[in-house]
Amino acid sequence: MDIPLLSNDFCKQVLDSITAHVAILNELGVIVFTNRAWQDYAGSNDLKAPFDCVGMNYLVICDSAANTCDDEVAGHVGAGIRAILSGEKEEYFTHYPCHSENKKSWYALRIVPFREERRKMVIVTHEDITRIMEIQEELEQKERELEDTNTALRVLISQHQEQNRKIEENVLLNIQQYTKPYLTELLESKLSERQKELVSLIETNLRDVTSSFTHNLISLKTMLTPQELSIANHIRNGKSSKEIADLLYLSVSGVDFHRKKLRKKLGLTNTKQDLRAYLISMQ
């Protein structure tokens, strides 16, 4: 099927329908055509008539802005137009701010050659990208706020860790200076064997507080109960099930039940690994 040639009116309607501001420049940089969006923008921004800007030299305008107003963007745009006209480049693209007293705006500018062999012309388009730039600024602001929040969290975590370290140091100092001397004195006094054994257990448990054993147990993903933790300490210290039962006022079967639960939580079920040896290895 033959495709009919598009009429000039049809092409103009297409260009007038798009939102980008479009201008076509001849080989000298003179504007020979603009679309409705270009003209509406010129009219709404109090630019000098005629609002279609036909006959104005876009290159002269760029050069004047670059020289008199020190406008770097205008200088680059003029150079881009010349590069397209000379065939040095196939496309030039940039974006620039265009703020007024009441509103911030940004535009993307693109220059491409007019695809016609007989004449060297270029097409210049200005596309409003204000919303895109606003979103980018919003994202950058959120990133800055998030970084500030992360910095504050890192400071809080550091302070918390320092507080925990000081608490641990104080606990250790109190045990060393104010608790152990009295336990030593008790052990040297006239106590029954049962009393000496209990005092010895207190000393051992206090030592465990300052060792890595308890921390290693807690760090496991096993959530040991206080009862299981106590029995684990006694097993590590070589106590039999009967001795543990007597110390904790439990039945021997109750202690054996907790032994099985400990083996399960420590991943030793159906293995020949000795529970006490495993607990000692954790220290």
C-alpha positions in Angstrom: 0.0 0.0 0.0 1.4 3.4 -0.9 2.0 5.8 2.0 0.7 9.3 1.2 3.1 12.2 1.6 2.5 14.3 4.6 1.3 17.8 4.0 3.1 20.9 5.5 -0.1 21.6 7.4 -0.1 18.2 8.9 3.5 18.4 10.0 2.8 21.8 11.5 -0.1 20.4 13.4 2.1 17.6 14.8 4.8 20.1 15.9 2.1 22.4 17.4 0.8 19.4 19.4 3.9 18.5 21.3 4.9 20.2 24.6 8.5 20.8 23.8 9.5 24.3 22.5 10.7 23.7 18.9 12.6 26.0 16.6 14.2 25.3 13.2 17.4 27.3 12.4 18.9 27.7 8.9 22.7 27.4 8.2 23.3 31.0 9.6 21.5 30.3 12.8 18.4 32.3 11.9 15.1 31.0 13.2 12.8 30.0 10.3 10.1 28.2 12.2 8.8 27.8 15.8 5.9 25.7 17.1 3.0 26.8 19.2 4.7 25.8 22.5 7.7 28.1 21.7 5.4 31.0 20.8 3.2 30.5 23.9 6.3 30.5 26.1 7.6 33.7 24.5 4.2 35.4 25.0 3.9 34.3 28.6 7.4 35.5 29.5 7.0 39.0 28.1 9.5 38.5 25.3 9.6 41.0 22.5 7.2 40.4 19.6 6.9 38.7 17.2 6.5 35.8 19.6 7.3 33.2 16.9 10.9 34.7 16.8 11.1 34.0 13.1 14.0 36.0 11.6 15.9 36.3 14.8 19.4 34.9 14.8 19.7 32.3 17.6 23.5 32.2 17.2 23.8 35.9 17.7 21.6 35.7 20.8 23.8 33.0 22.3 27.0 34.8 21.5 25.7 38.0 23.0 24.6 36.3 26.2 27.9 34.5 26.5 30.0 37.7 25.9 27.9 40.3 27.8 26.4 38.2 30.5 29.1 35.7 30.9 26.5 33.0 30.3 28.5 29.7 29.9 25.4 27.7 28.9 24.7 30.1 26.1 28.3 29.9 24.9 28.1 26.1 24.9 24.8 26.1 23.0 26.2 28.4 20.3 29.2 26.1 19.9 26.8 23.1 19.8 24.8 24.6 17.0 27.9 25.3 14.9 29.1 21.7 15.5 25.8 20.3 14.3 25.8 22.6 11.2 29.4 21.7 10.3 28.6 18.0 10.6 31.1 17.6 13.5 28.4 16.3 15.8 25.2 14.5 15.3 23.6 15.7 18.6 24.1 18.2 21.4 22.3 18.0 24.7 22.4 19.9 27.9 20.1 21.1 30.7 20.0 24.4 32.4 18.1 26.3 35.2 15.7 29.1 34.2 14.5 30.5 37.5 12.3 33.5 38.0 11.6 35.4 41.2 8.6 33.3 42.0 9.4 29.9 40.5 12.2 27.6 39.8 12.3 25.9 36.4 14.7 23.7 34.5 14.9 22.9 30.8 16.6 20.2 28.7 18.0 21.5 25.4 18.6 19.3 22.5 20.0 20.2 19.1 19.9 17.8 16.1 20.4 18.2 12.4 17.4 18.7 10.1 17.4 15.7 7.9 17.3 17.3 4.5 20.2 17.0 2.0 19.5 20.3 0.1 19.8 22.6 3.1 21.8 22.6 6.3 19.5 23.4 9.2 19.2 22.3 12.8 16.3 21.6 15.1 16.4 23.1 18.6 14.1 21.8 21.3 13.6 23.1 24.9 11.8 20.6 27.2 10.5 21.5 30.6 12.1 19.1 33.1 11.2 21.0 36.2 9.3 18.1 37.9 12.2 15.7 37.2 14.7 18.1 38.8 12.4 18.7 41.7 12.1 15.0 42.3 15.9 14.7 42.1 16.3 17.4 44.6 13.8 15.8 46.9 15.6 12.5 46.6 18.9 14.2 47.4 17.4 15.8 50.4 16.0 12.5 51.6 19.5 10.9 51.1 21.0 13.7 53.2 18.4 13.2 55.9 18.9 9.5 55.9 22.7 9.9 56.2 22.2 12.3 59.1 19.9 9.7 60.7 22.5 6.9 60.1 25.2 9.1 61.6 23.1 9.8 64.7 22.3 6.0 65.0 26.0 5.2 64.8 26.8 7.7 67.5 24.0 6.2 69.7 25.3 2.7 69.1 28.8 3.8 69.9 27.6 5.5 73.1 25.6 2.4 74.1 28.6 0.1 73.5 30.8 2.4 75.6 28.2 2.4 78.4 28.0 -1.4 78.3 31.8 -1.6 78.4 31.9 0.6 81.5 29.1 -1.4 83.2 31.1 -4.6 82.5 34.3 -3.0 83.9 32.4 -1.9 87.1 30.9 -5.3 87.6 34.3 -6.9 87.2 35.9 -4.4 89.6 33.2 -4.9 92.2 33.6 -8.7 92.0 37.4 -8.5 92.3 37.5 -5.9 95.1 34.4 -6.3 97.1 33.2 -9.9 96.6 36.2 -12.3 96.1 38.0 -11.3 99.3 35.0 -12.1 101.4 34.6 -15.5 99.7 38.2 -16.3 100.3 37.8 -15.4 104.0 34.7 -17.6 104.1 36.5 -20.5 102.6 39.3 -20.2 105.2 36.8 -20.0 108.1 35.3 -23.0 110.0 32.6 -24.1 107.6 31.0 -27.5 107.1 31.9 -29.3 103.9 28.4 -28.5 102.5 28.9 -24.8 103.2 32.4 -24.8 101.7 31.1 -26.5 98.6 28.4 -23.8 98.3 30.9 -21.0 98.7 33.1 -22.6 96.2 30.2 -22.8 93.7 29.5 -19.1 94.3 33.1 -18.3 93.5 33.0 -20.4 90.4 29.8 -18.8 89.2 31.2 -15.3 89.8 34.3 -16.3 87.8 32.0 -17.4 85.0 30.4 -14.0 84.9 33.8 -12.5 84.0 34.7 -15.2 81.5 33.6 -15.8 78.0 31.8 -19.0 78.8 28.4 -17.4 79.7 28.7 -15.0 76.8 29.3 -17.8 74.4 26.3 -19.7 75.6 24.1 -16.6 75.3 25.4 -15.8 71.9 24.2 -19.2 70.6 20.8 -19.1 68.8 19.6 -21.4 71.6 17.9 -19.2 74.3 19.0 -21.2 77.3 16.8 -20.9 80.3 18.4 -19.8 83.6 18.0 -23.3 84.9 19.7 -24.8 81.8 22.5 -22.2 82.1 23.0 -23.1 85.8 23.1 -26.9 85.0 25.5 -26.3 82.1 27.9 -24.5 84.5 27.8 -27.4 86.9 28.4 -29.9 84.1 31.3 -28.0 82.9 32.7 -28.0 86.4 32.6 -31.8 86.5 29.5 -32.3 88.7 27.6 -35.5 88.3 23.8 -35.5 87.9 23.3 -36.5 91.5 25.6 -33.7 92.8 23.8 -31.2 90.6 20.4 -32.5 91.8 21.5 -32.1 95.5 22.9 -28.5 94.8 19.8 -27.3 92.9 17.2 -29.4 94.9 16.2 -31.3 91.8 15.6 -35.0 91.1 18.3 -36.9 89.3 15.8 -37.6 86.5 15.1 -33.9 86.3 18.8 -33.1 85.8 19.0 -35.8 83.1 16.0 -34.2 81.4 17.8 -30.9 81.3 21.0 -32.6 80.0 19.0 -33.9 77.0 17.5 -30.5 76.3 21.0 -29.0 76.5 22.4 -31.5 74.0 19.5 -30.8 71.6 19.9 -27.0 71.9 23.7 -27.3 71.4 23.2 -29.5 68.3 24.7 -32.6 70.0 21.7 -35.0 69.7 22.6 -38.3 68.0 26.4 -37.5 68.3 29.0 -39.1 70.5 30.3 -35.6 71.6 30.7 -35.5 75.3 28.6 -32.7 76.8 31.1 -31.6 79.4 34.0 -31.6 76.9 31.9 -29.5 74.5 31.0 -27.0 77.2 34.7 -26.7 78.3 35.7 -26.1 74.6 33.4 -23.1 74.6 35.4 -21.2 77.2 
